[in-house]
Each structure stands twice: as C-alpha cells, then as structure tokens.
C-alpha cells in the first residue's frame, strides 16, 4: 500500500475486493519477470493485503518473505491471510527501511511505486537493503491507457459531476503516470545495473455489472469513497452512466476487462575492489 494516511485506506478487506483481485492476478507474471529464486529472502515493499507475499510463499517452498507497509491495519490483514512462518510483516515506510545493508536477496514492490512520497528515495532504500547482485523490481499500472476499470469510471463521473471530479483530483491528485522509459530512468538514477523492462498484460472476468461496481461503493480508497458519494448525490446517475459505457460488454451478464502494467528490474551493484 502507498505511504498515505490510514484514513485513506482503512478497510483492507474492502480494498481486497476492489483492487486486490487485480493485484493477485498480476503477481504471477510479475514474479516470472523478477526471476526470484526459491530459498531467497525477499522484501515485499508496500505489501498491502499480502498478495505478493502470498504468491511467493505458495509458489516457492523455501523462500522467506518480509513485508512492510505503513498502515497497521494492512499489516495485520497480511499476517492473517499469509500465516506461514516463512512470511513476516511489520509497519514501516518505504523511504526509511529498518534493515541493514544487504539484508535481502531481492526487494520487490507491487503496484505501489506511484504512491510513494519519494519514489527515488524508496527505490534507493530497496537497493541499499539488497545484497550485491540481488534483484530490485517493481510494476506499475499503465494509468494512461491500460486500466479501463478505472478510466471508464472517471469518464462516467465527469459526465454526471464534472465539478466534483475537478475538486477530487485537486485534493487527491492521481499518482505519477509513468512510462517504461520513466521507470528505466528511475532505476538508472538509483545506480542499478542490468536493467530490464517488460509489459505485463492480464484480464479480469466479472460475473455482472454489480460484481464490477459494488466494490466501488465500499469506500476502501479515496477513489472508491468518491464513487460512493457521487453516486448517492446523483441519485444513482453515476452507476447508470457507467453501465451505459459498459454496454458494449453486456454489463447485465459476464464481461471481461483488460489491464496493462509496466515492469522494471535491475540488480544492486557489486562494489568495486
């Protein structure tokens, strides 16, 4: 999860239903990209509800995971859903990791880089606590064109409540929209080597419009809290407009939405002798 006030992300169970299912779906391709090996000790930065940590301990019999997140409620939730002894969780910000240099074989961050207070400092901290030659990797949604689940919502909101959308984006500006080139440049600025990038694509099946829309109404993030408020204030007009925008995928029955994320990895530099 991002380094934001706990009041913005106060319900991890609702967050799991809203965005967690997307995170879980993405973990498999992201882990293949990172090439983390079994038996390694991995740092999960911004672990949130534990999707990445859970995937690691379930897919690798000997891997150990330490997850950190700034929000205590999410750390507690991750401990409950990933009860294996090989996974530990604690409260910490990404920009000031409470670990010695070279403590981990790899440091990963799943879908949170855009929300860090200081992304460069967070990545440099990830590199500091990773052993020389270890992997530092992240992935980030393509917020510009690659997440229709949210972009369709914002299009509908602008139709029914343009002034509210303008105010909301002023109070909660969207995370940094990064391209693959932006991520590569950040990894270079942090002194990482052997940098590689990838495009990760997936799709999500929804059983109905309600399956898609109901998690928006549970208020687990600033965006979903805004959705619930606007829908109430407009007498349900937001949901009706959004349903119309999804008409081409038959919202009263099952439908599928795609998603795309950018991924980057590099290795911590081996000190020169």
Kinemage of the C-alpha trace (Angstrom):
@kinemage 1
@onewidth
@group {chain A} dominant
@subgroup {mainchain}
@vectorlist {calphas} color= white
{ca unk a 1} P 0.000 0.000 0.000
{ca unk a 2} L 1.107 3.599 -0.501
{ca unk a 3} L 2.539 5.822 2.191
{ca unk a 4} L -0.725 7.709 2.749
{ca unk a 5} L -2.749 8.427 5.897
{ca unk a 6} L -4.505 5.419 7.349
{ca unk a 7} L -7.843 7.228 6.947
{ca unk a 8} L -7.487 6.893 3.163
{ca unk a 9} L -7.035 3.130 3.332
{ca unk a 10} L -8.911 1.991 6.420
{ca unk a 11} L -10.566 -1.224 5.239
{ca unk a 12} L -8.184 -3.859 3.856
{ca unk a 13} L -10.945 -6.425 3.314
{ca unk a 14} L -12.867 -3.973 1.125
{ca unk a 15} L -9.658 -2.999 -0.663
{ca unk a 16} L -9.067 -6.675 -1.429
{ca unk a 17} L -12.436 -6.840 -3.186
{ca unk a 18} L -11.848 -3.551 -5.026
{ca unk a 19} L -8.230 -3.654 -6.261
{ca unk a 20} L -6.760 -6.680 -4.507
{ca unk a 21} L -8.150 -9.111 -7.029
{ca unk a 22} L -6.280 -7.241 -9.756
{ca unk a 23} L -3.069 -7.319 -7.723
{ca unk a 24} L -3.393 -11.043 -7.118
{ca unk a 25} L -3.943 -11.717 -10.822
{ca unk a 26} L -0.817 -9.743 -11.728
{ca unk a 27} L 1.524 -11.379 -9.192
{ca unk a 28} L 2.163 -14.466 -11.316
{ca unk a 29} L 3.508 -12.671 -14.386
{ca unk a 30} L 5.383 -10.194 -12.201
{ca unk a 31} L 7.165 -12.967 -10.296
{ca unk a 32} L 8.120 -14.692 -13.544
{ca unk a 33} L 9.628 -11.401 -14.671
{ca unk a 34} L 11.618 -10.903 -11.442
{ca unk a 35} L 13.127 -14.423 -11.593
{ca unk a 36} L 13.273 -14.615 -7.792
{ca unk a 37} L 14.726 -17.973 -6.815
{ca unk a 38} L 13.497 -20.428 -4.224
{ca unk a 39} L 15.364 -20.235 -0.937
{ca unk a 40} L 15.893 -16.476 -1.182
{ca unk a 41} L 14.823 -13.873 1.369
{ca unk a 42} L 12.590 -11.318 -0.342
{ca unk a 43} L 11.454 -7.891 0.864
{ca unk a 44} L 7.876 -7.024 -0.163
{ca unk a 45} L 7.713 -3.213 -0.052
{ca unk a 46} L 4.216 -1.773 0.391
{ca unk a 47} L 2.824 -5.260 0.920
{ca unk a 48} L -0.763 -4.094 1.399
{ca unk a 49} L -3.110 -7.049 1.760
{ca unk a 50} L -0.290 -9.516 1.127
{ca unk a 51} L -0.953 -10.558 -2.481
{ca unk a 52} L 2.700 -10.703 -3.492
{ca unk a 53} L 3.889 -12.284 -0.249
{ca unk a 54} L 1.189 -14.938 -0.504
{ca unk a 55} L 2.153 -15.749 -4.091
{ca unk a 56} L 5.815 -16.040 -3.122
{ca unk a 57} L 5.370 -18.471 -0.237
{ca unk a 58} L 2.799 -20.523 -2.152
{ca unk a 59} L 4.894 -20.890 -5.307
{ca unk a 60} L 8.315 -21.416 -3.722
{ca unk a 61} L 8.751 -23.963 -0.962
{ca unk a 62} L 11.783 -22.418 0.723
{ca unk a 63} L 11.509 -18.684 0.060
{ca unk a 64} L 11.257 -16.299 3.012
{ca unk a 65} L 9.358 -13.017 2.813
{ca unk a 66} L 9.391 -9.870 4.903
{ca unk a 67} L 6.555 -7.494 4.089
{ca unk a 68} L 6.391 -3.852 5.136
{ca unk a 69} L 3.549 -1.367 4.907
{ca unk a 70} L 2.951 2.000 6.593
{ca unk a 71} L -0.649 1.184 7.589
{ca unk a 72} L -1.037 -1.088 10.650
{ca unk a 73} L -4.455 -2.400 9.564
{ca unk a 74} L -2.964 -3.731 6.338
{ca unk a 75} L -0.031 -5.321 8.135
{ca unk a 76} L -2.476 -7.113 10.446
{ca unk a 77} L -4.570 -8.245 7.482
{ca unk a 78} L -1.499 -9.593 5.659
{ca unk a 79} L -0.494 -11.558 8.752
{ca unk a 80} L -3.923 -13.209 8.786
{ca unk a 81} L -4.045 -14.149 5.110
{ca unk a 82} L -0.392 -15.247 4.898
{ca unk a 83} L 0.032 -17.200 8.154
{ca unk a 84} L 3.075 -19.193 7.043
{ca unk a 85} L 6.131 -18.947 9.257
{ca unk a 86} L 8.210 -18.055 6.210
{ca unk a 87} L 6.350 -14.723 5.950
{ca unk a 88} L 6.734 -11.871 8.427
{ca unk a 89} L 5.158 -8.419 8.336
{ca unk a 90} L 5.859 -5.129 10.050
{ca unk a 91} L 4.934 -1.460 9.887
{ca unk a 92} L 7.421 0.708 8.013
{ca unk a 93} L 7.603 3.337 5.302
{ca unk a 94} L 9.402 2.571 2.055
{ca unk a 95} L 11.594 5.654 2.298
{ca unk a 96} L 13.218 4.579 5.573
{ca unk a 97} L 13.568 0.815 5.730
{ca unk a 98} L 14.554 -0.541 9.173
{ca unk a 99} L 17.010 -3.120 7.825
{ca unk a 100} L 20.803 -3.262 7.480
{ca unk a 101} L 22.601 -3.024 4.153
{ca unk a 102} L 22.377 -6.169 2.028
{ca unk a 103} L 19.835 -7.895 4.273
{ca unk a 104} L 17.760 -9.361 1.407
{ca unk a 105} L 18.317 -11.307 -1.788
{ca unk a 106} L 15.648 -9.287 -3.603
{ca unk a 107} L 13.364 -6.301 -2.987
{ca unk a 108} L 10.050 -6.080 -4.820
{ca unk a 109} L 7.220 -3.533 -4.911
{ca unk a 110} L 3.886 -4.484 -6.455
{ca unk a 111} L 1.744 -1.633 -7.839
{ca unk a 112} L 2.690 0.954 -5.202
{ca unk a 113} L 5.621 2.918 -6.621
{ca unk a 114} L 3.401 5.737 -7.928
{ca unk a 115} L 2.065 6.429 -4.443
{ca unk a 116} L 5.318 6.660 -2.519
{ca unk a 117} L 6.048 10.078 -1.079
{ca unk a 118} L 9.543 9.981 -2.613
{ca unk a 119} L 9.830 7.226 -5.222
{ca unk a 120} L 13.544 7.754 -5.824
{ca unk a 121} L 14.356 7.538 -2.115
{ca unk a 122} L 12.217 4.410 -1.764
{ca unk a 123} L 13.968 2.659 -4.666
{ca unk a 124} L 17.377 3.661 -3.333
{ca unk a 125} L 16.391 2.193 0.029
{ca unk a 126} L 15.317 -1.022 -1.687
{ca unk a 127} L 18.724 -1.154 -3.377
{ca unk a 128} L 20.545 -0.456 -0.103
{ca unk a 129} L 18.966 -3.386 1.732
{ca unk a 130} L 19.505 -5.801 -1.188
{ca unk a 131} L 22.742 -7.754 -1.432
{ca unk a 132} L 25.101 -7.002 -4.342
{ca unk a 133} L 23.769 -8.771 -7.419
{ca unk a 134} L 20.271 -9.072 -5.949
{ca unk a 135} L 17.138 -8.019 -7.828
{ca unk a 136} L 15.173 -4.809 -7.248
{ca unk a 137} L 11.914 -4.786 -9.198
{ca unk a 138} L 8.547 -3.084 -9.414
{ca unk a 139} L 5.485 -2.931 -11.617
{ca unk a 140} L 3.006 -0.094 -12.072
{ca unk a 141} L -0.310 0.143 -13.851
{ca unk a 142} L -0.380 1.977 -17.157
{ca unk a 143} L -2.788 4.578 -15.768
{ca unk a 144} L -2.908 6.438 -19.064
{ca unk a 145} L -4.370 3.725 -21.273
{ca unk a 146} L -4.047 0.391 -19.544
{ca unk a 147} L -6.664 0.243 -16.764
{ca unk a 148} L -10.204 0.593 -18.210
{ca unk a 149} L -11.662 -0.478 -14.864
{ca unk a 150} L -10.772 2.974 -13.501
{ca unk a 151} L -10.682 5.104 -16.656
{ca unk a 152} L -14.282 4.184 -17.537
{ca unk a 153} L -15.333 5.181 -14.029
{ca unk a 154} L -13.669 8.603 -14.309
{ca unk a 155} L -15.274 9.165 -17.709
{ca unk a 156} L -18.694 8.473 -16.211
{ca unk a 157} L -18.001 10.683 -13.196
{ca unk a 158} L -17.027 13.591 -15.435
{ca unk a 159} L -20.389 13.286 -17.202
{ca unk a 160} L -22.546 13.444 -14.070
{ca unk a 161} L -20.378 15.536 -11.703
{ca unk a 162} L -17.587 17.401 -13.528
{ca unk a 163} L -17.084 19.958 -10.738
{ca unk a 164} L -16.782 17.227 -8.116
{ca unk a 165} L -14.230 15.407 -10.254
{ca unk a 166} L -12.189 18.594 -10.582
{ca unk a 167} L -12.223 19.122 -6.801
{ca unk a 168} L -11.439 15.473 -6.073
{ca unk a 169} L -8.427 15.432 -8.340
{ca unk a 170} L -7.211 18.621 -6.716
{ca unk a 171} L -7.453 17.116 -3.222
{ca unk a 172} L -6.203 13.659 -4.241
{ca unk a 173} L -4.072 14.126 -7.359
{ca unk a 174} L -3.563 10.909 -9.341
{ca unk a 175} L -0.305 9.081 -8.889
{ca unk a 176} L 2.575 9.741 -11.193
{ca unk a 177} L 1.807 8.451 -14.671
{ca unk a 178} L 4.966 6.619 -15.643
{ca unk a 179} L 6.060 5.026 -18.885
{ca unk a 180} L 8.576 2.236 -19.301
{ca unk a 181} L 11.176 4.874 -20.120
{ca unk a 182} L 10.380 6.737 -16.889
{ca unk a 183} L 10.874 3.578 -14.852
{ca unk a 184} L 14.119 2.774 -16.635
{ca unk a 185} L 15.399 6.292 -15.911
{ca unk a 186} L 14.485 5.965 -12.228
{ca unk a 187} L 16.343 2.662 -11.935
{ca unk a 188} L 19.359 4.261 -13.596
{ca unk a 189} L 19.281 7.240 -11.228
{ca unk a 190} L 19.302 4.833 -8.311
{ca unk a 191} L 22.511 3.244 -9.595
{ca unk a 192} L 21.063 -0.133 -10.561
{ca unk a 193} L 22.598 -2.261 -13.301
{ca unk a 194} L 21.418 -4.897 -15.811
{ca unk a 195} L 18.096 -3.088 -16.137
{ca unk a 196} L 15.297 -4.888 -17.976
{ca unk a 197} L 11.727 -3.864 -18.682
{ca unk a 198} L 8.536 -5.641 -19.669
{ca unk a 199} L 4.877 -5.081 -20.426
{ca unk a 200} L 2.558 -7.251 -18.312
{ca unk a 201} L -0.975 -7.815 -19.567
{ca unk a 202} L -3.936 -9.565 -17.985
{ca unk a 203} L -7.711 -9.632 -17.987
{ca unk a 204} L -10.350 -9.807 -15.266
{ca unk a 205} L -13.677 -11.577 -15.564
{ca unk a 206} L -16.759 -10.021 -13.960
{ca unk a 207} L -19.917 -12.042 -13.438
{ca unk a 208} L -22.134 -8.950 -13.739
{ca unk a 209} L -22.173 -5.159 -13.528
{ca unk a 210} L -22.706 -5.450 -9.759
{ca unk a 211} L -19.612 -7.623 -9.450
{ca unk a 212} L -17.668 -4.759 -11.028
{ca unk a 213} L -19.491 -1.861 -9.363
{ca unk a 214} L -20.231 -2.966 -5.789
{ca unk a 215} L -16.568 -2.728 -4.603
{ca unk a 216} L -16.564 0.927 -5.713
{ca unk a 217} L -19.246 1.607 -3.102
{ca unk a 218} L -17.327 0.218 -0.120
{ca unk a 219} L -15.054 3.239 0.317
{ca unk a 220} L -11.738 1.426 0.680
{ca unk a 221} L -9.720 4.095 -1.184
{ca unk a 222} L -10.165 7.805 -1.939
{ca unk a 223} L -11.404 6.856 -5.417
{ca unk a 224} L -13.997 4.371 -4.217
{ca unk a 225} L -15.151 6.683 -1.401
{ca unk a 226} L -15.604 9.396 -4.017
{ca unk a 227} L -17.562 6.988 -6.231
{ca unk a 228} L -19.954 6.105 -3.414
{ca unk a 229} L -20.508 9.764 -2.506
{ca unk a 230} L -21.154 10.922 -6.079
{ca unk a 231} L -23.456 8.009 -6.788
{ca unk a 232} L -25.545 8.915 -3.751
{ca unk a 233} L -25.547 12.625 -4.543
{ca unk a 234} L -26.659 12.000 -8.129
{ca unk a 235} L -29.396 9.545 -7.207
{ca unk a 236} L -27.589 6.649 -8.829
{ca unk a 237} L -26.839 8.509 -12.057
{ca unk a 238} L -23.151 7.652 -11.847
{ca unk a 239} L -23.913 3.930 -11.878
{ca unk a 240} L -26.378 4.333 -14.758
{ca unk a 241} L -23.913 6.254 -16.935
{ca unk a 242} L -21.139 3.802 -16.154
{ca unk a 243} L -23.425 0.881 -17.003
{ca unk a 244} L -24.135 2.519 -20.367
{ca unk a 245} L -20.412 2.895 -21.025
{ca unk a 246} L -20.033 -0.818 -20.423
{ca unk a 247} L -22.977 -1.726 -22.652
{ca unk a 248} L -20.695 -2.996 -25.387
{ca unk a 249} L -19.548 -5.752 -22.999
{ca unk a 250} L -23.070 -6.712 -21.880
{ca unk a 251} L -22.991 -5.418 -18.293
{ca unk a 252} L -26.064 -7.400 -17.259
{ca unk a 253} L -24.132 -10.577 -17.878
{ca unk a 254} L -20.493 -11.638 -17.567
{ca unk a 255} L -17.829 -9.496 -19.201
{ca unk a 256} L -14.075 -9.069 -19.263
{ca unk a 257} L -11.846 -6.008 -18.834
{ca unk a 258} L -8.158 -5.928 -19.783
{ca unk a 259} L -5.308 -4.300 -17.894
{ca unk a 260} L -1.692 -3.461 -18.591
{ca unk a 261} L 1.218 -2.782 -16.261
{ca unk a 262} L 4.805 -1.698 -16.798
{ca unk a 263} L 7.555 -3.652 -15.035
{ca unk a 264} L 11.230 -2.881 -14.436
{ca unk a 265} L 14.019 -4.710 -12.670
{ca unk a 266} L 17.707 -4.196 -12.055
{ca unk a 267} L 20.440 -5.559 -9.851
{ca unk a 268} L 22.205 -3.992 -6.906
{ca unk a 269} L 25.711 -3.092 -7.925
{ca unk a 270} L 28.656 -5.161 -6.719
{ca unk a 271} L 31.164 -2.823 -5.024
{ca unk a 272} L 34.432 -2.394 -6.894
{ca unk a 273} L 37.501 -3.701 -5.166
